Amino acid sequence: MNNYFLKQIWRNILKNKSFSFLNSVGLALGFTCFTFIFLWVLDEKSYDKFNSHYHRIVRLTETTSLETGIARSAFTSAPMANALKGDYPEVENAVRLESREEIVTHNGQQVLQSGILLTDPSFFDIFSYQINQGNIKTALNDPFSIILTVSTAKKYFGDDNPMGKTLMINMYDITGKGVEYKITGIMPDPPQNAHFTFNILASFKTIEDTNPGILSINGWGQSRFYTYLLLKEGIDYNLFSHKISQFYEKYVGKLFNDWRSIYTYQLQPLSDIHLRSDLENEIETTGDIKKVYLFITIGILILFLASINYTNLATAQAVHRAKEVGIKKVVGANKSQLALQFLAESILTTCLALFISFLFSFLLQPFFQQITGKNLTLISSPLLFFILLGVTLILGLLSGIYPAIVISSFKPIIVLKGPFKSARQGVMLRKTLVVTQFVIAIILITGIFVITYQMSFMKNKNLGYDKDGLIFLRVNGNTDVINGFSSF
């Protein structure tokens, strides 16, 4: 009976090839769109979660209140990390970062190198990064020492081992000719789903040695660094944030009387930085949680449209299968058996659509990576397959349940004695679904046109100058350097 049942389902699918193909391709396109949206959303939501202390890491932020308004910045000053770590037992560790783009000279060639982070040795205690070569505890202890990522090491030294060698970098030097930075470590390339990435880590001790005043009272007013704290287990960052609002009082002396009404400090959890941060001077461009919600909504609407489309086609086929139902009922088939058959056909169709969508996704994967700038694949998350399989089964049930009930309810005496017409309720349902489908489609298409027009406007807006021919001068130590070098 089971084999006969499966054969009947397969024969009906083959008998209605056009219908089955149209339904499968329609659902496959919906699944493909949902797959790419899901991958993008999953990546956006995964930022920084590779850190084992993810829920205990916070960033110190600065709020400046002036008559012209209130500004909130991610910048803080160099002495703050050690002050917080030394004064408050709630802080387990602290680290400072400075992001720079500098000229690197190697083998007579000058390169504008981006992604240089100056940081403390505690960087590896707070964030979950490891090194392949070198001592992780001491690699950043000395000034003018650097750790290269694997790709950066290969970029400059090829297959040679760069450990112990040097790179000439125009960073924190008084000569303007560059300083030799010793390579003390090699580490894997950092994950891309982090709110900051880097190519080179340099010792923060370099800043302190070349500019000792950075740790003086005046240094408290030089906000150009990033401060991260690792809180101890069980510490409520909100309560602690209120506690340290003006923690700098004991360090700035008489300046506090002027600063107390201007500068206050808060803590921002690591989980909020990428999607929920609107601060000035972010270390890198952040995302937007509103966009994530928007794409989730679009993904759900696309699946909903695919489901409506399937239901419309399935109910429209009811008239053509009325005699089939009537004959099967005459020879002894009951309503539950027929309903089960049509539900199984629906689920089989959605499973076929899922398989086709995987083929589409594989073929369109390079295009998706190009437009998003994310190196995401179908195997980026094992969870994706199980979610899609669950959605497939649920969608097969939901989109096939009404046709199964309607078709299996046909009375044999009515459908076999002459021409058969759909019930008025079925016609109204299909009309309602079609109207809903068109409304959602029009909203999505209109939104696409509006966004495309806005992006085109921003891209082609006349800025009043030729941006391709623009150069700027940047002060590097005591030397003016023209930022006109290209990286390789």
FENRAGI-V884827 format. One record per backbone hydrogen bond with DSSP energy under -1.0 kcal/mol. CO is the residue of the C=O (numbers start at 1). NH is the residue of the N-H. E is the energy in kcal/mol with one decimal. If there is no record, write none. Layout:
BEGIN
((CO | NH | E) (CO | NH | E))
END
This chain:
BEGIN
((1 | 5 | -2.5) (2 | 6 | -2.4) (3 | 7 | -2.5) (4 | 8 | -2.3) (5 | 9 | -1.7) (6 | 10 | -2.5) (7 | 11 | -2.8) (8 | 12 | -2.2) (9 | 13 | -2.0) (10 | 14 | -2.3) (11 | 15 | -2.6) (12 | 16 | -1.6) (16 | 20 | -3.0) (17 | 21 | -3.1) (18 | 22 | -2.7) (19 | 23 | -2.5) (20 | 24 | -2.6) (21 | 25 | -2.8) (22 | 26 | -2.3) (23 | 27 | -2.6) (24 | 28 | -2.5) (25 | 29 | -2.5) (26 | 30 | -1.8) (27 | 31 | -2.9) (28 | 32 | -2.6) (29 | 33 | -2.3) (30 | 34 | -2.3) (31 | 35 | -2.8) (32 | 36 | -2.2) (33 | 37 | -2.3) (34 | 38 | -3.0) (35 | 39 | -2.4) (36 | 40 | -2.3) (37 | 41 | -2.8) (38 | 42 | -3.0) (39 | 43 | -2.1) (40 | 44 | -2.4) (41 | 45 | -2.4) (46 | 49 | -1.9) (48 | 51 | -1.5) (51 | 54 | -1.6) (53 | 56 | -2.3) (56 | 231 | -2.7) (57 | 270 | -2.5) (58 | 229 | -2.8) (59 | 268 | -2.6) (61 | 266 | -1.9) (62 | 73 | -3.2) (63 | 264 | -2.0) (64 | 71 | -2.6) (66 | 69 | -1.3) (69 | 66 | -2.5) (71 | 64 | -3.3) (72 | 280 | -2.7) (73 | 62 | -2.6) (76 | 224 | -1.2) (76 | 225 | -2.6) (79 | 83 | -1.8) (80 | 84 | -2.5) (81 | 85 | -2.2) (82 | 86 | -2.3) (83 | 87 | -2.0) (84 | 88 | -1.8) (88 | 91 | -1.6) (90 | 232 | -2.5) (93 | 230 | -2.9) (95 | 228 | -2.6) (97 | 226 | -2.6) (98 | 118 | -2.5) (100 | 116 | -2.1) (102 | 113 | -3.3) (103 | 170 | -2.6) (104 | 111 | -2.7) (105 | 168 | -1.4) (106 | 109 | -1.8) (109 | 106 | -2.5) (111 | 104 | -3.4) (111 | 113 | -1.0) (113 | 102 | -1.9) (115 | 199 | -3.5) (115 | 200 | -2.2) (116 | 100 | -2.9) (117 | 202 | -3.3) (118 | 98 | -1.4) (119 | 204 | -2.7) (120 | 123 | -1.9) (121 | 124 | -1.3) (122 | 126 | -1.5) (123 | 127 | -2.5) (127 | 129 | -1.8) (133 | 186 | -1.6) (135 | 139 | -2.2) (138 | 141 | -1.9) (144 | 182 | -2.6) (145 | 203 | -2.0) (146 | 184 | -2.9) (147 | 201 | -2.7) (148 | 187 | -2.4) (149 | 153 | -2.7) (150 | 154 | -2.2) (151 | 155 | -1.8) (152 | 156 | -1.8) (153 | 157 | -2.9) (154 | 158 | -1.6) (157 | 160 | -2.0) (162 | 165 | -2.4) (165 | 183 | -3.1) (167 | 181 | -2.9) (168 | 105 | -3.3) (169 | 171 | -2.1) (169 | 179 | -2.3) (179 | 169 | -2.7) (181 | 167 | -1.9) (182 | 146 | -2.8) (183 | 164 | -2.5) (185 | 148 | -2.2) (186 | 132 | -2.7) (186 | 133 | -2.0) (187 | 150 | -1.6) (192 | 194 | -1.3) (193 | 48 | -2.8) (199 | 149 | -2.0) (200 | 117 | -2.9) (201 | 147 | -3.1) (202 | 119 | -2.9) (203 | 206 | -1.6) (204 | 207 | -1.0) (204 | 208 | -1.4) (205 | 209 | -2.3) (206 | 210 | -2.0) (207 | 211 | -1.9) (211 | 214 | -2.1) (212 | 215 | -1.8) (213 | 216 | -1.5) (217 | 220 | -1.1) (218 | 221 | -1.5) (219 | 222 | -1.4) (221 | 223 | -1.1) (222 | 224 | -1.0) (225 | 76 | -2.7) (226 | 97 | -2.2) (227 | 60 | -2.8) (228 | 95 | -2.3) (229 | 58 | -2.4) (230 | 92 | -2.8) (230 | 93 | -1.3) (232 | 235 | -1.7) (236 | 240 | -2.3) (237 | 241 | -2.3) (238 | 242 | -1.6) (239 | 243 | -1.5) (240 | 244 | -1.5) (242 | 245 | -1.0) (244 | 247 | -1.6) (245 | 265 | -1.9) (246 | 249 | -1.4) (248 | 251 | -1.7) (248 | 252 | -1.2) (252 | 255 | -1.8) (253 | 256 | -1.6) (254 | 257 | -1.2) (255 | 259 | -2.6) (256 | 260 | -2.7) (259 | 262 | -2.0) (259 | 263 | -2.9) (262 | 65 | -2.3) (264 | 63 | -3.0) (266 | 61 | -2.9) (268 | 59 | -3.0) (269 | 272 | -1.8) (272 | 276 | -1.9) (274 | 287 | -2.4) (275 | 289 | -2.1) (280 | 74 | -2.4) (288 | 292 | -1.4) (289 | 293 | -2.4) (290 | 294 | -2.4) (291 | 295 | -2.6) (292 | 296 | -2.3) (293 | 297 | -2.3) (294 | 298 | -2.4) (295 | 299 | -2.7) (296 | 300 | -2.3) (297 | 301 | -2.5) (298 | 302 | -2.4) (299 | 303 | -2.1) (300 | 304 | -2.4) (301 | 305 | -2.7) (302 | 306 | -2.4) (303 | 307 | -2.3) (304 | 308 | -2.6) (305 | 309 | -2.7) (306 | 310 | -2.1) (307 | 311 | -2.5) (308 | 312 | -2.7) (309 | 313 | -2.1) (310 | 314 | -2.7) (311 | 315 | -2.6) (312 | 316 | -2.0) (313 | 317 | -1.3) (315 | 318 | -1.0) (317 | 321 | -1.2) (319 | 322 | -1.1) (321 | 325 | -2.0) (322 | 326 | -2.5) (323 | 327 | -2.7) (324 | 328 | -2.1) (325 | 329 | -2.2) (326 | 330 | -1.9) (327 | 331 | -2.0) (328 | 333 | -3.1) (329 | 332 | -1.0) (334 | 338 | -1.9) (335 | 339 | -2.7) (336 | 340 | -2.4) (337 | 341 | -1.9) (338 | 342 | -2.4) (339 | 343 | -2.3) (340 | 344 | -2.5) (341 | 345 | -2.3) (342 | 346 | -2.1) (343 | 347 | -2.6) (344 | 348 | -2.7) (345 | 349 | -2.3) (346 | 350 | -2.2) (347 | 351 | -2.3) (348 | 352 | -2.2) (349 | 353 | -2.3) (350 | 354 | -2.2) (351 | 355 | -2.0) (352 | 356 | -2.3) (353 | 357 | -2.5) (354 | 358 | -1.8) (355 | 359 | -1.5) (356 | 360 | -2.5) (357 | 361 | -3.0) (358 | 362 | -2.3) (359 | 363 | -2.1) (360 | 364 | -2.5) (364 | 368 | -2.2) (365 | 369 | -2.4) (366 | 370 | -1.8) (367 | 371 | -2.1) (368 | 372 | -1.7) (369 | 373 | -1.8) (374 | 376 | -1.9) (377 | 380 | -1.9) (381 | 384 | -1.5) (382 | 386 | -1.0) (383 | 387 | -2.4) (384 | 388 | -2.9) (385 | 389 | -2.5) (386 | 390 | -2.4) (387 | 391 | -3.0) (388 | 392 | -2.5) (389 | 393 | -2.3) (390 | 394 | -2.6) (391 | 395 | -3.0) (392 | 396 | -2.5) (393 | 397 | -2.1) (394 | 398 | -3.2) (395 | 399 | -2.9) (396 | 400 | -1.0) (397 | 401 | -1.4) (400 | 404 | -2.1) (401 | 405 | -2.2) (402 | 406 | -2.9) (403 | 407 | -2.9) (404 | 408 | -1.9) (407 | 410 | -1.4) (411 | 415 | -2.1) (412 | 416 | -1.9) (423 | 427 | -1.9) (424 | 428 | -2.5) (425 | 429 | -2.2) (426 | 430 | -2.3) (427 | 431 | -2.4) (428 | 432 | -2.6) (429 | 433 | -2.7) (430 | 434 | -2.6) (431 | 435 | -2.5) (432 | 436 | -2.5) (433 | 437 | -2.7) (434 | 438 | -2.5) (435 | 439 | -2.5) (436 | 440 | -2.4) (437 | 441 | -2.3) (438 | 442 | -2.7) (439 | 443 | -2.3) (440 | 444 | -2.4) (441 | 445 | -2.8) (442 | 446 | -2.7) (443 | 447 | -2.4) (444 | 448 | -2.2) (445 | 449 | -2.3) (446 | 450 | -2.4) (447 | 451 | -2.6) (448 | 452 | -2.6) (449 | 453 | -2.4) (450 | 454 | -2.3) (451 | 455 | -2.7) (452 | 456 | -2.4) (453 | 457 | -2.3) (454 | 458 | -2.4) (455 | 459 | -2.2) (456 | 460 | -2.3) (457 | 461 | -1.0) (465 | 467 | -1.1) (472 | 483 | -1.7) (474 | 481 | -2.3) (476 | 479 | -1.7) (479 | 476 | -3.1) (481 | 474 | -2.1) (482 | 484 | -2.0))
END
